[in-house]
Structure formats: structure tokens, C-alpha cells
Amino acid sequence: MRIEDSGKIWFRGETRPVYAVRVGDLFLSPGLEEGDSIDCWIEDGALCADVQGPEKFRRIARKIDLKTPPTHPGSLFNGFTKTQHADVLAVKWGDDGVSEYICAGEDYKNGKVGSLDRGEFWKRAGFY
């Protein structure tokens, strides 16, 4: 499995669209906020997301199991170039089946977390 497309989904009840990826027929939103950067990949049956917010002194490692059932209704908004516009159900970063590690504030600053490569950060998160 691989990430086949990415763009934004507008979830019902939300004030703005959010970043999401498509893996096969599954849409997953890993929790990218404005001003953050993200690196996503598939590993061991999960979507892995390394979310960095250096201006917020925060870095997040998230693993979303690809077997997590999608329950959040939304509409594909923009950015998806290989996927036809549609109403979809998606998995969101706060659902059951999502593991996360957050390093923020002084821990982020003192641990020089922003400069760690992905592998080292994921080791610190306990995912490797």
C-alpha cells in the first residue's frame, strides 16, 4: 500500500478544510495545522505522520492503523489531483486506532527535537 493522493477535506461542522491523504479507498486526516509541515508514509499497516510546528515548539509522531474504520463525513475540497471530487467518510487523527507522541515546549527546545531526523524522532516516540 502507498499514499496515492493528498489534498484537503472539509469535514461537517468544521470551520475550514484540513489536510488528508488517500490510501486505496481510505481517506485519513493526520492532523496538520496551519503553519505546520508534515511528512507522511505507510509502514507496517499504518499511515505514519511526522508533524512539525517549529514556531509552536512542537513535533508530533502519529500512527493511524489502516484498519481503523472511517466514520467522519466530509467532502473532498481541493488538492486531490488523482481523485474525483466526492463526499467521503474519513479517519481523523483523534480516532481510536491512532497512536501519538507529542514533544512540545521546553522538552522540544531542550531536546533539539526540531533537528532530529525522522528515524531518531520516531525512536524517541517509541515507534521504532
N, C-alpha and C positions, 0 to 999 in steps of 0.2 A: 504494500500500500504506500501511497505517496500523496502529498498535498497537490491537488490538481488545479486549484484556483483559489483566489482570495479577493476580498472586497469588503463591502460594508452591508450589514443587515440592520434594518430598522425594526426593533422589537416593539410589540404593542406595549403602550404605557411608558415607553422611554422618551426622553426629550431630544435625543439625537441618535443617528445610526452608529453602530460600533463595528470594529474590525472582526472579520471572521474568515475562516478557511473552509474549503470543501475537500473532503477525502471520500472518494466514491460518491455515494448519495447522501453522506452525512455532513452537516454543517456544524462547525464548532467555533465558539467565540472565546478566545483565550484571555480576554480582559485587558486589552490595550487601551490606555487612557491618553488623552491629548498631551502631547509633549513627550510621550514615551517612545522608545524604539522596541522592536520585537524581532526575535529570531525563532522561527518555528521549524520543527522537523518531526518525522514519525520514527518512533523507536519502540520496540517491544510491545506493539499493540496499543500505543498511546500517542496522542499528539503532545509533543513537548514544546513548551514556550518559555523562552528566557526574555523577560520583560524588564527593560531598564528605564528608570526615570532619574537620571543623574541630578537634574535640577531639584528633584524632590528627595534626593539622597535615599533612593530606594531601588532595590532589584528583587524580582520575583521569579522563582522557578515554579512552573506549573506542569503537571502531567494530567491529561484528560484521557481516561480509558476510552478507546474507540467502541467499546460495547455499551457505553452509557446511553440510555435511551433519550432521544431528543424530545423535549417537552415544551420548549418556548416558541410560540408562534411569532413569525416575523416576515418581512418582505425583503428580498434582495434589493439593495439600494443603488450602489454604484461600485465600480472597480472590478466586478466579476466579468472577465473577458471571454471565458470559455464556458460560461454557464448562462443559460437562458433565464431572463427575469421570471421570478415565481414567488409565490407565498410558500414558506417553508417552516418546518419545525427544526429547532437547533438545540445544541447543548451549550450551556453557558458556564463560565469559569467558577461559579459558586455551587454547582450541582454536586450531588452525591457522585462519587466516582472520580472526583478531581482531588489530586494531592497538590499541596503547595508549600513552599518555603519562602518566607519574606525576610529580607535583611534590609533594615531601614535605620535612619537617624545616625546616632553615634556608632552603632555597630557597622553601618555601611561606610562611614567616614574612616573609622579607626582600622577596619579590616581591609581597606583599599579594594572593596568589592567591585567597584566600577571597572577596575583594570584587570580583574581576573578573566582568563579565557573561559569559554563556556564549560569545558570539561571540569576545570577546577571549581567553578561556582557550583556545578551540579554535584560534585563530590561533597562540597560543604553542605549542600542541601540534603545529602543523604540519598540521592537518587542513583549514584554510581558507587 
